[in-house]
Amino acid sequence: MKTYAKIGIDNEVVQVATLSDDFSDDAGLQFMKDTTSSDNWLICNENVGKGDTWDKSKNAFIKAQPYPSWTLNADNVWEAPVEKPADKDNWNEDTQNWE
């Protein structure tokens, strides 16, 4: 499957579509542009979702910020202000801690 993302205002992903592998990357991209009457489509070979953003300077899609306190690291991954312990999975934004 080939995945394509439609970019909207502020480079936010507003739609994601997948096409069969019968399309080449370029043919699929042109198909999406033609069928939606929009030139704002990009090929993406990763797990991109609605609400993510396209950073042209980094040539990368950035996941939506999960919590206001989290910061984006050099690898474009959101990090909590407190390191995640192995036995905790849920972030509590109010207490700024893992539960």
Buried (B, 14 or more C-beta within 10 A) or exposed (E): EBBBBBBBEEBBBEBBBEBEEEBEEEEBBEBBBEEBEBEBBBEBEEEBEEEBBBEEEEEEBBBEBEEEEBEEEEEEEBEBEEEEEEEEEEBEEEEEBBE
